[in-house]
Amino acid sequence: MPKPSPEAQTARLQTRRLLLDGHVQGVGFRPFVYRLAQRLGVAGEVRNIAGRVEIVAIATAGVLDTLEHELIASAPAIARPRVVAVEVLPARDCRGFGIAPSADVGERDIHVPPDYFTCDDCLRELDDPTDRRHAYPFINCTQCGPRYTLIAALPYDRANTSMAPFTLCDACRAEYADPCDRRFHAEPVACPTCGPWLTFHADGTHSTHADALAHAVQRLRDGAIVAIKGVGGYHLACDAADESAVVRLRARKHRPHKPLAVMFPAPCERPLAMLERYLDPGEPHRAALLSTRRPIVLCPRRATASADAPLLAPAIAPGIDEIGAMLPYSPLHHLLLNTFGGPLVMTSGNLSGEPVLTEAHDAEMRLAPVADAFLHHNRPILRPADDSVYRVVAGAPSPLRIGRGVAPLELSLPEALSDALPEPVLAVGGHMKNTVALGWGRRLVLSPHIGDLDSPRALEVFAQVCADLQDLYGVRASRVLCDAHPGYASHRWARQSGLSCTPVQHHRAHASALVLDGLADDAIAFAWDGTGYGDDGSLWGGETFVGRPGHWRRFASLRPFRLPGGDRAGREPWRSAAAACWEAGTPFDPPVDDGGLTRQAWSKDVNAPRSHAAGRLFDAAAALTGTCEIASFEGQGPMWLEASCSESVAAPALPLRHDADGLLLADWAPLLRVVGNASRDRGERAAWFHETMAQTLLALAAAARDATGYRRVGLTGGVFQNRRLVERVYELLAAAGFDCVIGRAVPVNDGGISAGQIIEYAAGRDT
């Protein structure tokens, strides 16, 4: 059979232009396309354009079909590509396949990658004495390493990152320029010859490189507290098995009770082996720990020491039966933990409530009263990113804090809201656990955790993140959404921003965030938390809404009581107990002797705002059971109350009644007789309280169903971080024929408020 002429062969070729979006930049996608094209014998080119990837491919139709399939099926693990357009073009020259320079043309579709954990290939090189990057604490490739914290601008090229000042050596430049190398256009690529380095500082002495790491490890073994610069900021570290070191860290940081996170060594062959000597994770915990997010995961403690490991220091998480555990996610952490040989406390290097520190000078100045030594590096961190935190609730991980490895968290608005954002909007969240969010078209991007907006540094980082999100995504907001509370710093910033400003009620924002988990129209939403500015100026927080986003109707709440001292009640649970008892005519003696001034102020309605908040009711129960009367951190009372519960007990729902305005109220007064009865076991009283609140939620859901016919229920607000409550509520609602969801896409606490603000605003326009 005669061989076809070149002209005939060319006639069978087809030229296609493929356009892909999603996470296709900063993930090694172009070299992946190059290698795939080489393997399939495809000619043409690939390039980045305005946040997307454009491929011009020349081959037979069958081969091009295979190419399209493999672009998705065989994409790099951290990529999330999507083919959005396919176009057949006129025939082109079909000699070879190349990678063309990036171009900023066409409609921008930016996706900013989060910071990625160190991949197995890099870990193998890190441990290989013959590799030129052996023990180099900044090893990375296209599949791992920092992204969000070092990107100054897009497109994601080295010149637009904080690595720009580090000039590549010849060996690194050759890898960077070779499309067949796994470090082709790995923008943070470096080695000991040309990249960042470590510096150790303590007691007037300095050391660098490997000596710096060795000195840091020795000080940790000696019981010292060392401030360590990581990917998104500093950690404060000490030996997690050394009770005296942990107690000293707490005393210096003025953090007497708030749980501390622990990082465990993670050898490649068995990454959970060390952790499981100390903790007892279930399968959902293991999956979350090993996920690409590499977050902190709350794991159950082991009740007794194992044969080859002591118990962790009791002071790590007093009063709580879980430990916040994480695995090393940077090469520096791997080197540090492997050399140390055991778990280390790794808590945020900051002053309480503030964003994590990122600069060496600031760290040495502000953490000097806390740290004995400092392990710095000279790779600049352009914006802070604290560690993400997850808790397994009802069999699946739920985020408590969105940060490094997760954020910027890119989400899609429901299709029904696709036309509801005619202008880009910036949502600036609440006051505590603050995050901000950017919304445009069908896209919603949630920032990393910023923190409580109580300090100048927090407000500085808040303003930076507001600007950075818009700059990185090339979207300029024309409207700002804020919490309705006029006293919140985020509210004041929004009013002064010069943009059109729309306040969004706190608990409706909570409820609307549930849309991201599939809570559609015609639903019942429970928004239970500690506080929030209500429509009537009182403090809400025990709300039952019916309807849908943009049109939530307040159907029920908890009986209100006046909080003596206002905001102080959040840190002094005895004030909530006093308020409930005094309101019900039950005696209560405050644990502090103030000469009766608190009672007098309360009786005269001085600084005693009216509250419906479920969170304050949990505080009252914590104080009445003797579990926690004065808290050193927000949420301590409810956390300790949950941990103190005995086995399940039977308890009735609270009585329901309508107020003068027709609002259904759950009356908490019957709780006081049982929860405050000191003759009964504390754990039994705590369990009784939880069961009563779960039964009350069921009764409220049933009343809402009877009034509306709705059977879908959503749970949101900080109270639903409580695993015991949520799992019991799930059980009760399922048995009663309800379909129940809890927020998992974003935190149910105030870290998800900014996302909810965008959805509530968009849905309110879509009428």
N, C-alpha and C positions, 0 to 999 in steps of 0.2 A: 504494500500500500504506500503510495507516494506521501512524503512528509509535507504538511501544509506549509505554504509560503508564509514568510513573516507578515505579509499584508493580511493573509487570511487569519493568522493567529491574532493579530491586532484587532481585527474586525470583531472577534468574539469577546474582547475585553470590554469592561464597563468601568466608567468613572463615577464614583459616588462621593458626595460630600456629607459627612456625618457630623452632627452637632450634639455634644453631650454636656449636661449640666449636673448639678449635685456636688458631692465632695470629690472633685477631680483635680484640684490643685493642692500642692503640698503633700501629696500622697504617693508620689512616684508613678503617676499615671502615664505621662508621656513616654518614659523609658519602657514601661510595660507595653504600650501600644507599639513602640519601635520593635521590641523583641517579638511580639505577636505577629507583626507584619513580616518580619524576617522569616519566621517559622512557616507562615502560610504562603510566602512568595508574593506578597502584596507590595506594589509600588505606590509612591505618593509621598505624603508628608503629614505631620501632626504639629499643632501649635496651640498655645494658650491664647484665647481672645476674650477679654473683658469678663474674666471669671469662669469661662467655659472652655471646652476643648473642641477644636475643629480638626477633623481628619478628612483629608482628600485621599481616597483609596482607589487603586486601579488593579483590577484582577477580573477573572471570570465571575459571572453572577453567583455561582455556587460558592466560590471562595469568599466573595464579599458577604454572602449570607452567613457563612461560618464566622467571619470576622465580627459581624454585628453581634452574633450570639456570644462569642468568647469575650467581647469587650465587657459584658455584664457578668457572665458566668465565671470567668477566670480573673476578674479584677483584683488588684491588691486588697488585702484584708481590711485596711483602714479606708479604702475608697468606697464611695457610694454613688456610682455613676448612673446616669439615666439618658438614654437616647431620646432627644427631643425633636430632632428633624433629620430627615434623609432626603437628599436631592440627587437626581441623576444629572451629571454634567456632560458637556461635549468631551470627546476623546482627548486625552492629554499624553504627553511624553511619559513613558512607563519605565524609566531607568532608575531603579533603586528606590529606597525609602529614607526620608530624612526628617529631622526635627527642626522646624523653622523657628525663628525668633518670636517671642511673645508680641502680641499686638493688642492695643486697647481700642478696639473698634466694635461697633454694633451696640446693642442694648446690653448694659452691664448686668451680670448675674453672679454676684460675688458670694462665695462660701468660704468663711474663715475657719480654718482647722483649729481644733483645740490642741493642747499639748499631749503628745503621745508617749506611752511607756516604752522602755527599751526592749527591742525585739530580740528573739532568740539568736539570730545571726550575729548581732552586735555583742550579745553576752558571751557567745563562744569566742569571739575575737578578744573580748575583754579578759577572758580567762586563759588565753593562749600565750605562753611565754615567748613564742616565736613570732607573734604578730606585732607589727610596728605600733599598734594601738593597745598593746597589752597594758592593763591597769590604767588606761587613760580615762579619767572621770567625765569626759565630754564626748565620748564616742556616740555616733548616730548615723543614720542612713535615711533613705527616702521613706522607709516604713516606720521610723520612730524618731523621737527627740522633740524638743520644744518647738512650738509654732506660735500660738496666740500671744505668748508672753514676750516674743522677740520680733514679731512682725510690726514694722513701722507703717507700711503702706502696701497696697497691692498694685500690680501683680506680685505674686510671691517669688521674688528674685532676691539673691543675696544682698544686692545693693539696697534693698528695702527692708533689711533686717538689722538687728543689733550686732550681727556678725560681720557687717561691712568693714569695720576697722581691722579685722584679722585677715591679712593677705595670705592667700593660699600658697603653700609650698609647692614645689614641682610635683611631688608625688600625689598630693591631694588634688592639684589642678588637673592632673591626668585622669584621675578617677572622676572628677566632676564633669569633665568634657567627654567621657566615653559613654555612649548610649547603652553599651552592653554591661556597664558596671552598675552594681546596685547603689552606688553613690552618685550616679549621674544626676546633676542638678539637685543634690541633697544640700539645700541652702545653708544649713548650720554645719556642714562638714568641716572637720578640723582634725588635727593630730597633735602630739606633743611638740612637734617642731613649729607649728604655725597657729595653734589655737589657744583658747583660754587656759588658765592655770589656777591652782589653788594657793591660798595663803593662810597660814595659821598665825594667830596673834593671841598671846596671853602673857601677862606679867612683864610686859616690856620686851618680850622676845618675839621674833618673827621667823617663820620658815616657809618654804614654798614646795610645790609639786608633791612628790611622794612623801617627803619628810613632813609636809603639812598634814597629810592624812594620818600618818603614823602618830604624830604628836596628838592629834585630836582623839584618836582611839585610845591612846594611853591615858589621857585625861579622863575620858569616859570610864575607863576601868578603875581609875582612882576615885571615882565617885563625883567627878565634877559635872557641872552643867555647861554644855557647849552650844553656842548659837551657830547654826549651820545654814549657809545659803544654798537653796535648792533651785527648783525650776521656776516656781512662781513667787518665791520669797523665802524668808528665814524660818527655820524651825528652832525650837529650844529642845535639846536632847539630853537625856541622862539614862543610866542603866535602869531598865524597867523592873529588874529584880531587887534593886537596892532601895529599901524603904526609906532610909535616911536621905538619900539623894532626891527621891520623889517628894518627901516632906519638905526638904529645903527648897526645891523648885516651887512648890505651892506657896510657901511662906514669902519667898522673894517676889513672886508674880502676883501676890495678893489674890490667890485663886484657891481658897481653902477646900472647895468641894467639887467644882465642875470637872467632869470626867476628862482625862487625858488620853490621847490616842497613842497606840503602840505600833511600831513597825517591826516586822519579823524577818529574819534572813529567809531567802527563797531560792534555794539551789535549783538550777534548770530542770534536773531530772525529777525532783519532788518538791515543787515550790511551796506546798502547804505543810511539809513534814514538821518543821520547827513550830509553826503556829499551832498545829494540832496537839503538840505536847502540853500546851498551856490552856487552849480553848477548845470548845466543843461545837464547831460549826456544823450546821446541817447542809444539805445539798444546795438550797438557795443561797446560803452564805458563801459556800465555796465558789459557786458560779459568779457571784458578784465580785468576790475578791480577785478572781482570775480574769474578769472581763477586761476589755480594752480601756475601760474607765479607770481601773486600778484605784477605786475609792477607799475611804475608810468605811468599814462595814461593822456594825454592832453585832458582836458574836457572843454567845453564852460562855460564861466562865466554866472551867472544869472545877468540880466541887473539891477535888483532892489533887495533890501533886502527883505527877506521873513518876515513874521510876527514874527517868533520865532528865527531868526538868523540875525546878522548884515552882512554887506558885509565884505569880506576879506580885509586885508590891501591893498590899491592900490599899494604899493611899492613891492608887491610880484612878479608881472609880468608887469611892466610898458610897455606900447606900444603894448601889445599883448592881444588878446581876449580869450585866453585859459589859464587854470591853470593846472600845472602838479600835479595830485592828486593820492594818494595811500591810501590803507587800511593797518592797522597793520598786520604784518606777523610773528612777534615773540611774545611770551608771555610777554616779557618785554614791547614791544610796546602797547599791549592790556592793561596792567596794567597802564602804563603811560597815555595813551589817555583817558581811562575810568575814571581814578582818576582826571585828569585835566578837563575833561568834555567838551572839544572843540577842534578845529583843531590846529595843531602845524606845523609851518615851520619845514621841515626836509630836510636840504640840506647837501650835502656831506661834511664830516669833513676832509677837505684837504686844501692845498693852491692851488690856481687856476690852473686847468689843470692837477694836479698831481693825482696819485692814492690815494684813500681814506686811511687815517691813521688807523692802527690796534693796536698799542701798547700804553699803558697808558703813559709811559715816553715820547714817541715821541709826543703824543697828548698834554700833558701838556706843553711841551717845545715849540712846533710849533704853537699850537693854543692859547697860553697864551694871545696874543694880541687881540684875537677875543672873547673867551669864558669867562664868569664870573664864571662858575662853571663846574664841571666834574662829570659825573655819569659813573663810570667804572664797569667792572666785570672781574673776573679772569679766565674765560674760554679762553684759547689761540686761536687766529685766525691765522691759518697757512698761509693763503694767502688772499689778499683783494678781495672783490667782491662788486662793487658798484651796486646800484639799476638799474634794467632794465627800459627802457623808450619806450613807444609806442604812436603812433599818429594814429587816425582813418583817413584813406585816402581812398576815393572811396568805402566807406561802410565797410571797414575791417581794423583791426589794423595792422600797419606796424612798425617794430622795428626801433627806432632811436639809441638805445644803448642796447647791450646785456650784462646782468650781473647776479646778484643774482636772483635765481629762474629759470633761463633759461640756463645759462652756467655752465659747459661745454656743448655746444650745439652740439649734435651728429647728423650728417647728412650722407646721402648715395650718393655716386657719381652715375651718370646714368650707367645703365648696359653696355652701349656702351663703357664706359671708364674703365670697370672692369679690363682690362689687361694693362692699360696705366700707372700704377704706379708700376714698377718692384722693386722699392726701396722706403722705407718710406721717406717722405719729410716734412720739416718744413717750413711754410710760415710765414714771419715776418711782413707782412702788410706794411703800410705807416708810416707817421710821426705823423699825427694828428689822434685823435680818434683811437689809435692803438689797434688792437687785433692781436693775432697770431693763426695759425691753424696748425694742424697735419694731414697728409694724408697718408694712407696706404691701399692697397687692394681697396675695394670700400668704405672705411670709411673716413670721414672727421670730425674732431672735432675742433670747434671754441672756443677760450678762452673767458673769460669775458673781458669786456672793461678794457683797461689799462690806456689810456689817451694820452695826447700829450707828445712826447719824448723830452721835452725841459729841463728837470731837472735831477740831479743825482738820486733822488728817483724814478722817472719814469723809468729811464734806469735800475735801480736795480730791480724793480718789473718786468719789461719786461724780463730781463735775468732769473729771478726766474720762471716766468710763462713758458718760453721756456723750462727750465729744468723740471719743475713739470709736464707738459703735457706728456713729454716722459717717465718720471719715473712712473706716475700713470697708464698710459696705457701699460707700458712694451714694448714700441716701441722706437727704437733708429733711428733717422733720419740720412741718409747718404748724403742728399742734402738739401740745404737751398735755398728758393726762396725769392726774395726781390724786392722792387720797383726799377725801373730803375734810379730814381733820385739819383745821387751820393752824394748829400748833406744831404740826410735823415739819421738820426741816425740808423734806422733799416738797411739801406743799408750798412753803415759802419760796423755795428755789424756782418752782414752776411759775408762780405768780410773777417773779422778777425776771423771768427768762426772756421776755419780749415776744414770746410766741402766744398764739391763741391758747387759752387754758381751759380744760374741762375737768372738774372734780368728779371722781367716781367713788360711790359709797363702798367702804372697806369690805363688807361681807358679801355684797353683790359681786364684787371683783373675785373674792374667794370662790363663790358659787360658779361664776362664769368660767373660771379656769378649768372646771371639770369637763368642759367641752372637749378639751385636749385628750381626755380619756374616754370619749364617746358618749357623754351624757348629753343627749340631744334635747329636742323640744319636749314639753309636757313631762316635767320631772319634779321630784321633791328633793330639795337640796338642804342639807344640814350644815350650817357654818358656825362651828363652835370654836371659840378661841378665848383669849384673855381680855381683849379690849378692841374697840373700834368705834369711830364716831357715827352715831345713828342719825336717821332723818330728823328725829325730834331733839337732837342735841344731847341725849343721854348716851351712855356707853353700852353698845350692843355686844353680842358675843355668844348668845345662845339661840341663834336664829334658825327657824324653819321657813324656807322659801318654797313657793310653788310657782310653776310657770316655765320660763325659759330665759336664756341670757338676753339682756336688754329689757326684759319685762318680768323680772322677778317680783312676786308679791309676798310681803311678809305675812305668813300665816300663823306662826306661833313663836313663842320665846319662853324664857325662864322668868319666873317671878323676880322682879328687880329688888335690889337692896342697895343702900347707900354706903359707899366705901369710905371709911374715915381715913383721911390723909391722901385720898385720890390715887395718884400714880405710885405712891409708896407701897400700896397694897400688893403690887406685883412682886416686890422683894420681901414683904413682911406678911406671910400668909395668915398670921394671927389677926390681922386687920379684917380680912375677909370673914374669918370665923366670928370675930366680934360683931361685925355688921349683920351677919345672918342671925346670930343669937339675939342681939339687941332688937332687931326688926321683929323677931318672933316672940319677944318677951321672955327669953331664956337667959338666965344669969351667965355672965362670962367675965372672968378676971384676966386682963391683959398680962402677958409675961413680963412687961416692962412697967416700972412704977413711974407714972407721969403725973401723979396727984389727981388722976381722974380727968385730966385735960382732954384726952382723946374722946372720952364719952361725952363730955360737955360740948365739944366742937361738933360731934356727930349729932347730938340731940338738937343743936341749934342750926343744923344743916350748913355748917361752915366747912368748906373744902371736903365735902362728902358727896361726890357725884353719884348719880343713880346708875347702877350697872345691872345688865341682864346676862353677864358673861359666864359661860360654863367654866372657863378656865379659873375664874375667881372662886367658883363653887368647889372645884378640885383643890384649890389652895385652902379653902375653909376646912375641907375634910382632912387635908394633910395636917393642919394645925390641931383640929379637934381630936384626931387620933394620937397626937403627940409625936407624929412622924417628922414634921418640920414646921417650926413656928416662925423662924427667921431664915430667909434664903440668901445664899451668897451668889446665886446666879439665877437668871430668869428660867422658870420652869422646874426648879429644884423640887418644890413641894409635890407637884403631880408625879414627877419621875420617881421620887422616893416612895410615894404612896403606891404606885403601881408595883414597884419591886417588893413592897412589903406584903402584898396580898397572899392570903392563904389559898387553899384549894377552893373550888367553886362553892358558893352558898346560894340558897334561894332567897329572893328578895322581890318585893312588889314594885310596880311602877309608881312614880309620884302622881298625886291627884292632879287632874287638869280642870281648869275653869277659864271662863272668858272674862276679860276686864271690861271696863265701861265702853271701850272703843271696839269691842268685838274681837280683840286679839286673844288667842288661846295661850294660856300660861300654864307651865308646869310649876307646881308649888313645892319647893324644896324643904319646907318646914319639917315634914316627918323624918327627914334625914338626921336632924339634930339629936333626936332621942337615942338613936342607935349609934351613930358615928361618934357622938360625944360621951358614950357610956364607958367610962374607964374600967368598969368591972369586967368587960368583955375583952377577949383577945384582940390585940391591935391588928394582926393580919386578917382576922375574921371580919373586923369592922371595915377594913380597907376593901376586902373582897365584896362585902355587902354593898358598899357605896358604888363600886364599879357595876355590880349587877343591877342595882337600882337605876343607874344612869342608862344602862343598855336597855332595860325594860321600858324606861320612860321614852327613849328614842323610838322604840317600836310602837308605843302607844301614840306618839305624835305622828309617826308615819301612817298608822292606821287611820287616824283622824283626818289627815291630809288626803289619803286615798278615798275615804268616804265622801269627802267634800269635792274632789276633783276627778276621781277615777284613775289617777296616776299611780303607776306601780314601779317606776324607775326611781331609785334613791341614790343620791350622791353624798359623800362624806368629805368635808373639807374644813380647814382651820387647824390651828396648832394642837387642839385637844386630840385630834385623830392621828397624832403621832404615837398615841398610846396603843400598844399592840394588844394588850388584854381587852381593852374596850372594843377596838375595831373587830377583833376576831369573834367576840361574843355577839356584837351587833350583826355581823355577817351571818352568823348561825341563826339568830332570831329572825332576821328579815327573810332569809331563804326559806325557813320553815313556814313563814306567813305568806309566801308567794310573791315576794318583792325581788326585783333585780337590783343589785347593789354594786356601786363602783366607788372606789376611793381614788383620790388624786395620786397618780404615779408619774405622769409626764413632767410635772414640776412639783416643788415642795407644797404640801398642804399648809405649811406655816406661811408667814409673811414673805418668805422668799419667792412665792408664786404669785404674789399680789400684782406685780407689774404685768405679767402675762394676762392675768384675769382682767386687768383694767382695759387692755386693748380689745379683748373679746367682748366685754360688756359694752364698751363704746361702739364697736363695730356693729354688734347685734342691735343696739338701740337705734342705730341709723337705718338698719335694714327692716323697715316696717312697711 
